[in-house]
Amino acid sequence: MVRLKHWWVALVVAAVVLLSPMPAHASAADYGTNPYLAPNYCSQNSSWIARRSVETELGQIVAWANVYFSSRCQTNWVTVDGNPTGGDSYKVIWTDGNRSLEATDRTTLWTYTMQVYAPGSTCVNFHVRLRYPDGRHFAETYTAGANHQRVC
C-alpha cells in the first residue's frame, strides 16, 4: 500500500508541473512584436538601460529617448516621451546584422518601437527624430560625429 501511495503522489506532482503555465522563453520570435502586449508581455520584467536626449538644433532638450531590455524575452526597444509640437515622431532600432524596425506616429504623448531580439550583451542602435506638424525638422537624438546612438 505504501508503494501505491508514493506512486499517486508522483502522479499528482507530475500533473501539476505539466499543467502549470510555463514562463516565456527568450526567442527571436519576439523580434518585431509589441513589448506591451500578449502573449509575452516582455515589458513586465523590463529594465531601463539607457537614456539619450532629443535636442533641437540649438541644443535644447525637448524629449528623452529611453532604451529598455527584457531579460525574459531577450529584447530591446526604445520609448520616447512625446513630441511637444504634436508632429511626427520617427523612431528606428536595430542590432548589428539585423534589419531595422521603424515606426512613425503623430503624438504629443509617449510612444515606442517594436522589439529587436538582442540576447545577452548584444549592442543596440537607434535614432529618434521629431518633426513639426507641417513636416519640418524639430529635434533628434544627437551625438557629434555619429548618425545614430549605440548602447551595449
RASUL-V784336 format. One record per helix or strand. SS is the DSSP state (H for helix, E for strand). FROM is the first residue (numbers start at 1). LEN is the number of residues. If there is no record, write none. Layout:
ss:from:len
SS:FROM:LEN
SS:FROM:LEN
This chain:
ss:from:len
H:2:18
H:28:3
H:42:4
E:46:10
E:61:10
E:75:6
E:88:8
E:101:6
E:111:2
E:116:2
E:124:8
E:137:5
E:149:3
